[in-house]
Amino acid sequence: MERAWETIKSHPSVTTTIDLFFIGIAFVSPDFKAKQHFTIKF
């Protein structure tokens, strides 16, 4: 799954990702100009 998540993060249309350890959220929005990746550990 880690390799799949890296593939998702590197996809050109994905602009923002949030890694919540058990799940991940990927945003595909042209409104976000720069790629951002967040990891939240709790």
Buried (B, 14 or more C-beta within 10 A) or exposed (E): EEEEBEEEBEEEEBBBBBBEEEEBEBEEEEEEEEEEBEEEEE
